[in-house]
Every structure is written in C-alpha cells, then in structure tokens.
Amino acid sequence: QTEGEPVILRRAKATAYILEHVEISIRDEELIAGNRTVKPRAGIMSPEMDPYWLLKELDQFPTRPQDRFAISEEDKRIYREELFPYWEKRSMKDFINGQMTDEVKAATSTQIFSINQTDKGQGHIIIDYPRLLNHGLGELVAQMQQHCQQQPENHFYQAALLLLEASQKHILRYAELAETMAANCTDAQRREELLTIAEISRHNAQHKPQTFWQACQLFWYMNIILQYESNASSLSLGRF
C-alpha cells in the first residue's frame, strides 16, 4: 500500500495501522491498561526487521531449550506463505547487509567484530515524557498540525502528526473496551474500576493528565506504543 513513499511515512502508516487493528485486552484486576499482546506471555514477530531467523525457528519454538512458544499451524502458514515472501530482500537486515562492504562482511563472518541490531530497533532512547505529561496529546497534535502547515513538504512532521493522531485513537480503543467490559461485569467494584479506566483513557486521548492515575496511564500507553513502533529492546522509562 505504501511502496514508493518515503520510508519515514511508510513506517508511520504501518505503525498507525497496527495501532488501529491490533487486538487489545484489559486483564483481570488491572488498574493500568495496555499491553502489546492479549495474553500474559506472548511473542512479537517483526518480519520487517529480520524475517530469516523466524523462518528457521518456526518449528523449533515449541521444543527449544529456552523461551518456548506455541505457534498454531495457521500462523506458521501465514508466515511462510505471506509474510516471509514479501519481506525477503525488503527487510531492515537486507538493507544493512546491502550497505556493508566485502571487507566488513568478511570481518563479521569471522567474528573479528559484529554489527549489532540488524534485526530490530536499537532502542536506548527516552522520549520526552515530561513534555507529554505537561502538555498532553491534544496539544502536541495541535503543535504538529501547525508545523505541517508551515512546512507542508516536511515528511518528519507528517509522520509525527500521523502517529500522534493514531496514538489518540489507540487509547480510545481501550476506553471503548473498558466500557464494554464494564457493561458485562457483574462485580460492582470491578465495574467501577473499568469505568474509571474508560474515563481516564478518554481524558488522556485529548488532554494532559490531572491526577496521578491519569499520568501513570498515559505514561504507560505511550511506552507500549513505542514498543509497537520498533520492537526495540532498550526503551527506558527514564527518570523525571
């Protein structure tokens, strides 16, 4: 759908699509909603980063010595027949390998040195959480809309606006889920908790937090959204 567009816009649109369509859940007794998976222990596949190691280990995940995962035959089929054929030769790993000289390839193949993070985002970043919490998503969206009007050809501003708006919609999905769960909940205390989660989520989608609970929830939502964006290993919560 986005082939031929600037990479930064392609990544933004792909992440926005995930935020809109990924299955979400609020688990029993949770007061802070949000996770990358609907089950407590599940793995995230990122074939756009490195599709090759996943292909090799699809049948080994359930029996390997560590970090075992159960994968359905249908998911294996989808990966082999749909995901891998598309991302082969198009992945980040392929791009990095394409930039390496023969000398570098020879050195890495003999372990003289290694090239790190060819299969996922690097991480090792801390976003400006104080700015997020002090201004809120609605104000950040307004600021980015102004930047886009002033520099309409700036792809970074376009991508940032797209993802800020996608983040708002993603948070509202949790509000809707919490309301649905509350309507079907027979436990009075849990029903009130779910309604509070919904209220907080609707507030956070547009406004800056006013309470500690609201701040914790927005802080956590954005940390999860960062994980969707790059599947990086070292996204720090930081200190502030």
VEXDO-255115 format. One record per residue (C-alpha): z, y, x; residue number from 0. Coordinates in steps of 0.02 Angstrom, whole numbers. Layout:
N
+--------+--------+--------+-----+
!     up !  north !   east !   k !
+--------+--------+--------+-----+
!      Z !      Y !      X ! NUM !
...
+--------+--------+--------+-----+
END
This chain:
240
+--------+--------+--------+-----+
!     up !  north !   east !   k !
+--------+--------+--------+-----+
!      0 !      0 !      0 !   0 !
!     32 !    121 !    143 !   1 !
!    -85 !     61 !    281 !   2 !
!   -164 !    207 !    373 !   3 !
!    -22 !    328 !    335 !   4 !
!     94 !    399 !    470 !   5 !
!    222 !    269 !    524 !   6 !
!    370 !    377 !    478 !   7 !
!    306 !    392 !    299 !   8 !
!    267 !    207 !    289 !   9 !
!    444 !    163 !    342 !  10 !
!    518 !    289 !    220 !  11 !
!    416 !    222 !     75 !  12 !
!    458 !     42 !    118 !  13 !
!    644 !     82 !    127 !  14 !
!    634 !    178 !    -37 !  15 !
!    551 !     28 !   -119 !  16 !
!    691 !    -85 !    -59 !  17 !
!    825 !     33 !   -122 !  18 !
!    742 !     34 !   -292 !  19 !
!    713 !   -153 !   -309 !  20 !
!    841 !   -248 !   -204 !  21 !
!    964 !   -350 !   -307 !  22 !
!   1137 !   -271 !   -308 !  23 !
!   1309 !   -330 !   -362 !  24 !
!   1488 !   -271 !   -382 !  25 !
!   1606 !   -411 !   -338 !  26 !
!   1769 !   -458 !   -423 !  27 !
!   1912 !   -339 !   -384 !  28 !
!   1804 !   -222 !   -280 !  29 !
!   1850 !    -38 !   -293 !  30 !
!   1720 !     20 !   -167 !  31 !
!   1549 !    -42 !   -222 !  32 !
!   1399 !    -80 !   -114 !  33 !
!   1333 !   -215 !      0 !  34 !
!   1168 !   -273 !     72 !  35 !
!   1175 !   -443 !    -13 !  36 !
!   1233 !   -508 !   -181 !  37 !
!   1333 !   -648 !   -100 !  38 !
!   1481 !   -626 !     19 !  39 !
!   1393 !   -715 !    162 !  40 !
!   1205 !   -697 !    170 !  41 !
!   1074 !   -651 !    297 !  42 !
!    945 !   -512 !    300 !  43 !
!    768 !   -553 !    357 !  44 !
!    666 !   -416 !    440 !  45 !
!    492 !   -487 !    474 !  46 !
!    426 !   -312 !    505 !  47 !
!    532 !   -310 !    663 !  48 !
!    502 !   -485 !    734 !  49 !
!    426 !   -618 !    621 !  50 !
!    412 !   -752 !    754 !  51 !
!    589 !   -814 !    785 !  52 !
!    619 !   -829 !    598 !  53 !
!    466 !   -939 !    579 !  54 !
!    527 !  -1053 !    717 !  55 !
!    702 !  -1072 !    644 !  56 !
!    668 !  -1083 !    457 !  57 !
!    702 !  -1270 !    454 !  58 !
!    845 !  -1258 !    578 !  59 !
!    956 !  -1132 !    489 !  60 !
!   1049 !  -1263 !    384 !  61 !
!   1088 !  -1378 !    531 !  62 !
!   1102 !  -1269 !    687 !  63 !
!   1272 !  -1271 !    776 !  64 !
!   1322 !  -1094 !    727 !  65 !
!   1292 !   -969 !    586 !  66 !
!   1215 !  -1094 !    468 !  67 !
!   1121 !  -1032 !    315 !  68 !
!   1046 !  -1123 !    167 !  69 !
!    867 !  -1070 !    129 !  70 !
!    776 !  -1129 !    -25 !  71 !
!    607 !  -1213 !     -8 !  72 !
!    531 !  -1073 !   -112 !  73 !
!    596 !   -941 !      8 !  74 !
!    526 !  -1040 !    154 !  75 !
!    358 !  -1048 !     68 !  76 !
!    357 !   -861 !     35 !  77 !
!    398 !   -826 !    216 !  78 !
!    266 !   -945 !    287 !  79 !
!    126 !   -904 !    165 !  80 !
!    153 !   -720 !    126 !  81 !
!    270 !   -628 !    244 !  82 !
!    226 !   -704 !    411 !  83 !
!     35 !   -694 !    393 !  84 !
!     48 !   -509 !    354 !  85 !
!    171 !   -459 !    490 !  86 !
!     95 !   -565 !    627 !  87 !
!     17 !   -441 !    751 !  88 !
!     85 !   -294 !    648 !  89 !
!    271 !   -304 !    689 !  90 !
!    377 !   -192 !    798 !  91 !
!    389 !   -331 !    926 !  92 !
!    199 !   -339 !    935 !  93 !
!    191 !   -151 !    958 !  94 !
!    318 !   -155 !   1100 !  95 !
!    232 !   -301 !   1185 !  96 !
!     69 !   -206 !   1173 !  97 !
!    142 !    -62 !   1273 !  98 !
!    206 !   -173 !   1414 !  99 !
!    105 !   -186 !   1574 ! 100 !
!     68 !   -355 !   1652 ! 101 !
!    196 !   -318 !   1788 ! 102 !
!    332 !   -287 !   1659 ! 103 !
!    285 !   -444 !   1563 ! 104 !
!    295 !   -546 !   1723 ! 105 !
!    465 !   -472 !   1766 ! 106 !
!    538 !   -505 !   1594 ! 107 !
!    469 !   -682 !   1587 ! 108 !
!    564 !   -724 !   1748 ! 109 !
!    722 !   -634 !   1689 ! 110 !
!    714 !   -503 !   1828 ! 111 !
!    760 !   -384 !   1687 ! 112 !
!    748 !   -386 !   1499 ! 113 !
!    683 !   -271 !   1363 ! 114 !
!    818 !   -251 !   1232 ! 115 !
!    799 !   -230 !   1044 ! 116 !
!    622 !   -286 !   1015 ! 117 !
!    671 !   -374 !    854 ! 118 !
!    770 !   -243 !    755 ! 119 !
!    828 !    -64 !    755 ! 120 !
!    930 !     -8 !    904 ! 121 !
!   1074 !     68 !    808 ! 122 !
!   1204 !    155 !    918 ! 123 !
!   1199 !    308 !    808 ! 124 !
!   1322 !    401 !    698 ! 125 !
!   1246 !    507 !    561 ! 126 !
!   1322 !    674 !    516 ! 127 !
!   1448 !    609 !    391 ! 128 !
!   1544 !    774 !    384 ! 129 !
!   1385 !    862 !    330 ! 130 !
!   1355 !    729 !    197 ! 131 !
!   1532 !    739 !    129 ! 132 !
!   1546 !    928 !    137 ! 133 !
!   1379 !    964 !     53 ! 134 !
!   1333 !    810 !    -50 ! 135 !
!   1165 !    728 !    -79 ! 136 !
!   1107 !    854 !   -208 ! 137 !
!   1124 !   1000 !    -88 ! 138 !
!   1041 !    902 !     53 ! 139 !
!    895 !    863 !    -62 ! 140 !
!    878 !   1047 !   -105 ! 141 !
!    880 !   1095 !     79 ! 142 !
!    746 !    966 !    119 ! 143 !
!    638 !   1024 !    -27 ! 144 !
!    643 !   1198 !     47 ! 145 !
!    593 !   1132 !    218 ! 146 !
!    447 !   1038 !    140 ! 147 !
!    388 !   1196 !     52 ! 148 !
!    396 !   1295 !    214 ! 149 !
!    311 !   1158 !    318 ! 150 !
!    211 !   1050 !    196 ! 151 !
!    124 !    955 !    337 ! 152 !
!    286 !    901 !    421 ! 153 !
!    297 !    712 !    399 ! 154 !
!    479 !    704 !    452 ! 155 !
!    533 !    821 !    313 ! 156 !
!    428 !    724 !    188 ! 157 !
!    508 !    560 !    241 ! 158 !
!    683 !    632 !    240 ! 159 !
!    661 !    701 !     64 ! 160 !
!    590 !    537 !      2 ! 161 !
!    739 !    439 !     69 ! 162 !
!    870 !    563 !     10 ! 163 !
!    800 !    550 !   -166 ! 164 !
!    789 !    361 !   -150 ! 165 !
!    972 !    359 !    -98 ! 166 !
!   1019 !    454 !   -255 ! 167 !
!    925 !    329 !   -363 ! 168 !
!   1004 !    182 !   -272 ! 169 !
!   1178 !    250 !   -303 ! 170 !
!   1137 !    275 !   -487 ! 171 !
!   1088 !     92 !   -497 ! 172 !
!   1268 !     50 !   -454 ! 173 !
!   1329 !    168 !   -589 ! 174 !
!   1221 !     79 !   -717 ! 175 !
!   1277 !    -91 !   -656 ! 176 !
!   1461 !    -42 !   -665 ! 177 !
!   1438 !     21 !   -843 ! 178 !
!   1352 !   -140 !   -895 ! 179 !
!   1489 !   -244 !   -816 ! 180 !
!   1623 !   -138 !   -900 ! 181 !
!   1542 !   -163 !  -1070 ! 182 !
!   1555 !   -351 !  -1047 ! 183 !
!   1726 !   -354 !   -964 ! 184 !
!   1873 !   -425 !  -1062 ! 185 !
!   2007 !   -369 !   -939 ! 186 !
!   2064 !   -194 !   -984 ! 187 !
!   2117 !   -144 !   -807 ! 188 !
!   1955 !   -206 !   -729 ! 189 !
!   1854 !   -119 !   -865 ! 190 !
!   1934 !     47 !   -820 ! 191 !
!   1904 !     15 !   -634 ! 192 !
!   1720 !    -19 !   -667 ! 193 !
!   1703 !    137 !   -774 ! 194 !
!   1783 !    237 !   -633 ! 195 !
!   1660 !    164 !   -508 ! 196 !
!   1518 !    216 !   -625 ! 197 !
!   1588 !    392 !   -644 ! 198 !
!   1611 !    410 !   -457 ! 199 !
!   1436 !    346 !   -421 ! 200 !
!   1356 !    466 !   -544 ! 201 !
!   1453 !    609 !   -467 ! 202 !
!   1408 !    559 !   -289 ! 203 !
!   1223 !    543 !   -327 ! 204 !
!   1215 !    731 !   -351 ! 205 !
!   1375 !    819 !   -296 ! 206 !
!   1490 !    822 !   -147 ! 207 !
!   1649 !    717 !   -161 ! 208 !
!   1802 !    799 !   -236 ! 209 !
!   1926 !    656 !   -214 ! 210 !
!   1968 !    532 !    -77 ! 211 !
!   1898 !    388 !   -181 ! 212 !
!   1735 !    481 !   -208 ! 213 !
!   1723 !    519 !    -21 ! 214 !
!   1754 !    338 !     28 ! 215 !
!   1624 !    278 !    -95 ! 216 !
!   1488 !    399 !    -39 ! 217 !
!   1529 !    363 !    143 ! 218 !
!   1507 !    176 !    111 ! 219 !
!   1349 !    192 !      8 ! 220 !
!   1263 !    287 !    147 ! 221 !
!   1319 !    162 !    279 ! 222 !
!   1240 !     22 !    177 ! 223 !
!   1080 !    122 !    154 ! 224 !
!   1067 !    143 !    343 ! 225 !
!   1077 !    -45 !    360 ! 226 !
!    930 !    -66 !    242 ! 227 !
!    830 !     60 !    342 ! 228 !
!    831 !    -27 !    511 ! 229 !
!    942 !   -183 !    506 ! 230 !
!   1019 !   -117 !    667 ! 231 !
!   1168 !   -199 !    749 ! 232 !
!   1273 !    -49 !    800 ! 233 !
!   1281 !     82 !    664 ! 234 !
!   1451 !    160 !    691 ! 235 !
!   1561 !    237 !    558 ! 236 !
!   1621 !    360 !    689 ! 237 !
!   1774 !    472 !    685 ! 238 !
!   1793 !    633 !    588 ! 239 !
+--------+--------+--------+-----+
END
